[in-house]
Amino acid sequence: MNASPKHLIKILELHGFIFKRSKGSHQLYYNAQTNITVIVPVHGGKDMKKGTFLAVLKQAGIDKNTLD
């Protein structure tokens, strides 16, 4: 499983999320249709922990089983 922030952002954008703003190492993405905002931690080139990756997907309302 690819747990990089870039991969997660690509998944979010495919599901209608757009970049709203950034503060420090966290980026906010917003979906106007579902009115959901999720925060993606981007810490340099480091991958996220699997639990964090899945938690952001869950908050976004994206089923992990539909990926790949």
TORDREN-195780 format. One record per atom (N, C-alpha, C): atom name; residue number from 1; residue in one letter; x, y, z. Coordinates in nm, 3 decimals, m for minus. Example, Ala and Ser with C-alpha at 12.3 -4.5 7.8 and 13.67 -1.06 7.14 Angstrom:
[site "N", 1, "A", [1.319, m0.569, 0.780]]
[site "CA", 1, "A", [1.230, m0.450, 0.780]]
[site "C", 1, "A", [1.320, m0.330, 0.780]]
[site "N", 2, "S", [1.285, m0.225, 0.708]]
[site "CA", 2, "S", [1.367, m0.106, 0.714]]
[site "C", 2, "S", [1.290, 0.003, 0.787]]
END
This chain:
[site "N", 1, "M", [0.084, m0.119, 0.000]]
[site "CA", 1, "M", [0.000, 0.000, 0.000]]
[site "C", 1, "M", [0.088, 0.124, 0.000]]
[site "N", 2, "N", [0.059, 0.213, m0.091]]
[site "CA", 2, "N", [0.132, 0.339, m0.101]]
[site "C", 2, "N", [0.068, 0.440, m0.005]]
[site "N", 3, "A", [0.138, 0.475, 0.102]]
[site "CA", 3, "A", [0.082, 0.565, 0.203]]
[site "C", 3, "A", [0.145, 0.704, 0.197]]
[site "N", 4, "S", [0.185, 0.746, 0.078]]
[site "CA", 4, "S", [0.245, 0.878, 0.067]]
[site "C", 4, "S", [0.135, 0.984, 0.063]]
[site "N", 5, "P", [0.163, 1.102, 0.115]]
[site "CA", 5, "P", [0.063, 1.210, 0.109]]
[site "C", 5, "P", [0.024, 1.246, m0.034]]
[site "N", 6, "K", [0.119, 1.237, m0.129]]
[site "CA", 6, "K", [0.088, 1.268, m0.269]]
[site "C", 6, "K", [m0.017, 1.172, m0.324]]
[site "N", 7, "H", [m0.004, 1.045, m0.289]]
[site "CA", 7, "H", [m0.100, 0.944, m0.335]]
[site "C", 7, "H", [m0.238, 0.971, m0.275]]
[site "N", 8, "L", [m0.242, 1.005, m0.147]]
[site "CA", 8, "L", [m0.369, 1.035, m0.081]]
[site "C", 8, "L", [m0.435, 1.158, m0.143]]
[site "N", 9, "I", [m0.358, 1.261, m0.172]]
[site "CA", 9, "I", [m0.411, 1.382, m0.233]]
[site "C", 9, "I", [m0.468, 1.351, m0.371]]
[site "N", 10, "K", [m0.401, 1.266, m0.446]]
[site "CA", 10, "K", [m0.449, 1.228, m0.578]]
[site "C", 10, "K", [m0.585, 1.157, m0.568]]
[site "N", 11, "I", [m0.599, 1.069, m0.467]]
[site "CA", 11, "I", [m0.726, 0.999, m0.445]]
[site "C", 11, "I", [m0.835, 1.098, m0.408]]
[site "N", 12, "L", [m0.804, 1.191, m0.319]]
[site "CA", 12, "L", [m0.902, 1.291, m0.277]]
[site "C", 12, "L", [m0.948, 1.376, m0.396]]
[site "N", 13, "E", [m0.853, 1.418, m0.480]]
[site "CA", 13, "E", [m0.888, 1.501, m0.595]]
[site "C", 13, "E", [m0.975, 1.426, m0.694]]
[site "N", 14, "L", [m0.953, 1.295, m0.708]]
[site "CA", 14, "L", [m1.037, 1.214, m0.797]]
[site "C", 14, "L", [m1.180, 1.205, m0.745]]
[site "N", 15, "H", [m1.197, 1.221, m0.613]]
[site "CA", 15, "H", [m1.330, 1.214, m0.552]]
[site "C", 15, "H", [m1.390, 1.353, m0.530]]
[site "N", 16, "G", [m1.337, 1.454, m0.595]]
[site "CA", 16, "G", [m1.399, 1.586, m0.593]]
[site "C", 16, "G", [m1.347, 1.683, m0.489]]
[site "N", 17, "F", [m1.242, 1.648, m0.418]]
[site "CA", 17, "F", [m1.185, 1.739, m0.319]]
[site "C", 17, "F", [m1.091, 1.837, m0.387]]
[site "N", 18, "I", [m1.092, 1.961, m0.340]]
[site "CA", 18, "I", [m1.002, 2.063, m0.394]]
[site "C", 18, "I", [m0.920, 2.122, m0.279]]
[site "N", 19, "F", [m0.800, 2.166, m0.314]]
[site "CA", 19, "F", [m0.712, 2.229, m0.215]]
[site "C", 19, "F", [m0.772, 2.360, m0.170]]
[site "N", 20, "K", [m0.784, 2.377, m0.040]]
[site "CA", 20, "K", [m0.842, 2.501, 0.014]]
[site "C", 20, "K", [m0.733, 2.592, 0.071]]
[site "N", 21, "R", [m0.654, 2.538, 0.162]]
[site "CA", 21, "R", [m0.546, 2.619, 0.219]]
[site "C", 21, "R", [m0.445, 2.529, 0.288]]
[site "N", 22, "S", [m0.336, 2.590, 0.330]]
[site "CA", 22, "S", [m0.229, 2.518, 0.395]]
[site "C", 22, "S", [m0.181, 2.598, 0.515]]
[site "N", 23, "K", [m0.147, 2.526, 0.621]]
[site "CA", 23, "K", [m0.089, 2.592, 0.737]]
[site "C", 23, "K", [0.020, 2.500, 0.792]]
[site "N", 24, "G", [0.142, 2.543, 0.779]]
[site "CA", 24, "G", [0.253, 2.460, 0.822]]
[site "C", 24, "G", [0.264, 2.336, 0.735]]
[site "N", 25, "S", [0.262, 2.220, 0.798]]
[site "CA", 25, "S", [0.276, 2.096, 0.724]]
[site "C", 25, "S", [0.143, 2.026, 0.702]]
[site "N", 26, "H", [0.032, 2.098, 0.717]]
[site "CA", 26, "H", [m0.100, 2.039, 0.697]]
[site "C", 26, "H", [m0.174, 2.111, 0.585]]
[site "N", 27, "Q", [m0.235, 2.032, 0.497]]
[site "CA", 27, "Q", [m0.311, 2.089, 0.386]]
[site "C", 27, "Q", [m0.457, 2.053, 0.402]]
[site "N", 28, "L", [m0.544, 2.150, 0.380]]
[site "CA", 28, "L", [m0.688, 2.127, 0.392]]
[site "C", 28, "L", [m0.748, 2.109, 0.253]]
[site "N", 29, "Y", [m0.828, 2.005, 0.240]]
[site "CA", 29, "Y", [m0.899, 1.976, 0.115]]
[site "C", 29, "Y", [m1.048, 1.974, 0.145]]
[site "N", 30, "Y", [m1.126, 2.033, 0.052]]
[site "CA", 30, "Y", [m1.269, 2.051, 0.073]]
[site "C", 30, "Y", [m1.346, 1.997, m0.046]]
[site "N", 31, "N", [m1.459, 1.930, m0.016]]
[site "CA", 31, "N", [m1.549, 1.881, m0.119]]
[site "C", 31, "N", [m1.681, 1.957, m0.105]]
[site "N", 32, "A", [m1.715, 2.038, m0.203]]
[site "CA", 32, "A", [m1.835, 2.123, m0.197]]
[site "C", 32, "A", [m1.963, 2.041, m0.205]]
[site "N", 33, "Q", [m1.960, 1.927, m0.274]]
[site "CA", 33, "Q", [m2.080, 1.845, m0.289]]
[site "C", 33, "Q", [m2.120, 1.779, m0.157]]
[site "N", 34, "T", [m2.021, 1.728, m0.084]]
[site "CA", 34, "T", [m2.049, 1.658, 0.042]]
[site "C", 34, "T", [m2.031, 1.747, 0.163]]
[site "N", 35, "N", [m1.974, 1.867, 0.143]]
[site "CA", 35, "N", [m1.946, 1.961, 0.251]]
[site "C", 35, "N", [m1.853, 1.901, 0.356]]
[site "N", 36, "I", [m1.752, 1.827, 0.310]]
[site "CA", 36, "I", [m1.655, 1.763, 0.399]]
[site "C", 36, "I", [m1.519, 1.828, 0.378]]
[site "N", 37, "T", [m1.452, 1.857, 0.489]]
[site "CA", 37, "T", [m1.315, 1.907, 0.487]]
[site "C", 37, "T", [m1.226, 1.805, 0.555]]
[site "N", 38, "V", [m1.115, 1.770, 0.491]]
[site "CA", 38, "V", [m1.019, 1.678, 0.553]]
[site "C", 38, "V", [m0.882, 1.745, 0.556]]
[site "N", 39, "I", [m0.803, 1.706, 0.654]]
[site "CA", 39, "I", [m0.670, 1.761, 0.672]]
[site "C", 39, "I", [m0.569, 1.652, 0.638]]
[site "N", 40, "V", [m0.476, 1.685, 0.548]]
[site "CA", 40, "V", [m0.373, 1.590, 0.507]]
[site "C", 40, "V", [m0.238, 1.637, 0.562]]
[site "N", 41, "P", [m0.175, 1.557, 0.649]]
[site "CA", 41, "P", [m0.042, 1.594, 0.698]]
[site "C", 41, "P", [0.064, 1.563, 0.592]]
[site "N", 42, "V", [0.143, 1.664, 0.557]]
[site "CA", 42, "V", [0.249, 1.646, 0.458]]
[site "C", 42, "V", [0.380, 1.683, 0.527]]
[site "N", 43, "H", [0.455, 1.583, 0.567]]
[site "CA", 43, "H", [0.580, 1.606, 0.639]]
[site "C", 43, "H", [0.697, 1.567, 0.549]]
[site "N", 44, "G", [0.734, 1.657, 0.461]]
[site "CA", 44, "G", [0.846, 1.632, 0.371]]
[site "C", 44, "G", [0.817, 1.514, 0.279]]
[site "N", 45, "G", [0.915, 1.429, 0.261]]
[site "CA", 45, "G", [0.900, 1.313, 0.174]]
[site "C", 45, "G", [0.862, 1.188, 0.250]]
[site "N", 46, "K", [0.826, 1.202, 0.377]]
[site "CA", 46, "K", [0.796, 1.085, 0.459]]
[site "C", 46, "K", [0.655, 1.033, 0.433]]
[site "N", 47, "D", [0.641, 0.902, 0.433]]
[site "CA", 47, "D", [0.509, 0.840, 0.419]]
[site "C", 47, "D", [0.432, 0.853, 0.550]]
[site "N", 48, "M", [0.300, 0.849, 0.537]]
[site "CA", 48, "M", [0.214, 0.853, 0.655]]
[site "C", 48, "M", [0.205, 0.713, 0.714]]
[site "N", 49, "K", [0.166, 0.706, 0.839]]
[site "CA", 49, "K", [0.136, 0.576, 0.898]]
[site "C", 49, "K", [0.008, 0.525, 0.835]]
[site "N", 50, "K", [m0.003, 0.393, 0.825]]
[site "CA", 50, "K", [m0.118, 0.333, 0.758]]
[site "C", 50, "K", [m0.249, 0.375, 0.825]]
[site "N", 51, "G", [m0.251, 0.382, 0.957]]
[site "CA", 51, "G", [m0.372, 0.421, 1.029]]
[site "C", 51, "G", [m0.414, 0.563, 0.998]]
[site "N", 52, "T", [m0.318, 0.653, 0.986]]
[site "CA", 52, "T", [m0.348, 0.792, 0.953]]
[site "C", 52, "T", [m0.405, 0.801, 0.811]]
[site "N", 53, "F", [m0.343, 0.729, 0.719]]
[site "CA", 53, "F", [m0.389, 0.726, 0.580]]
[site "C", 53, "F", [m0.534, 0.679, 0.573]]
[site "N", 54, "L", [m0.564, 0.569, 0.641]]
[site "CA", 54, "L", [m0.699, 0.513, 0.638]]
[site "C", 54, "L", [m0.799, 0.602, 0.711]]
[site "N", 55, "A", [m0.754, 0.670, 0.816]]
[site "CA", 55, "A", [m0.843, 0.760, 0.891]]
[site "C", 55, "A", [m0.885, 0.879, 0.805]]
[site "N", 56, "V", [m0.793, 0.933, 0.727]]
[site "CA", 56, "V", [m0.827, 1.046, 0.639]]
[site "C", 56, "V", [m0.925, 0.999, 0.532]]
[site "N", 57, "L", [m0.904, 0.879, 0.478]]
[site "CA", 57, "L", [m0.998, 0.825, 0.379]]
[site "C", 57, "L", [m1.137, 0.809, 0.440]]
[site "N", 58, "K", [m1.142, 0.761, 0.563]]
[site "CA", 58, "K", [m1.271, 0.740, 0.630]]
[site "C", 58, "K", [m1.341, 0.873, 0.653]]
[site "N", 59, "Q", [m1.266, 0.974, 0.696]]
[site "CA", 59, "Q", [m1.324, 1.107, 0.718]]
[site "C", 59, "Q", [m1.379, 1.164, 0.587]]
[site "N", 60, "A", [m1.312, 1.132, 0.477]]
[site "CA", 60, "A", [m1.354, 1.182, 0.346]]
[site "C", 60, "A", [m1.474, 1.104, 0.292]]
[site "N", 61, "G", [m1.506, 0.992, 0.355]]
[site "CA", 61, "G", [m1.619, 0.912, 0.308]]
[site "C", 61, "G", [m1.582, 0.823, 0.190]]
[site "N", 62, "I", [m1.454, 0.789, 0.179]]
[site "CA", 62, "I", [m1.406, 0.705, 0.069]]
[site "C", 62, "I", [m1.379, 0.564, 0.124]]
[site "N", 63, "D", [m1.439, 0.465, 0.061]]
[site "CA", 63, "D", [m1.421, 0.327, 0.105]]
[site "C", 63, "D", [m1.284, 0.277, 0.059]]
[site "N", 64, "K", [m1.205, 0.225, 0.153]]
[site "CA", 64, "K", [m1.071, 0.177, 0.120]]
[site "C", 64, "K", [m1.073, 0.057, 0.026]]
[site "N", 65, "N", [m1.183, m0.017, 0.023]]
[site "CA", 65, "N", [m1.191, m0.135, m0.062]]
[site "C", 65, "N", [m1.211, m0.101, m0.209]]
[site "N", 66, "T", [m1.247, 0.023, m0.239]]
[site "CA", 66, "T", [m1.268, 0.063, m0.378]]
[site "C", 66, "T", [m1.139, 0.109, m0.442]]
[site "N", 67, "L", [m1.031, 0.120, m0.365]]
[site "CA", 67, "L", [m0.902, 0.165, m0.419]]
[site "C", 67, "L", [m0.826, 0.049, m0.479]]
[site "N", 68, "D", [m0.750, 0.078, m0.582]]
[site "CA", 68, "D", [m0.664, m0.021, m0.652]]
[site "C", 68, "D", [m0.745, m0.138, m0.686]]
END
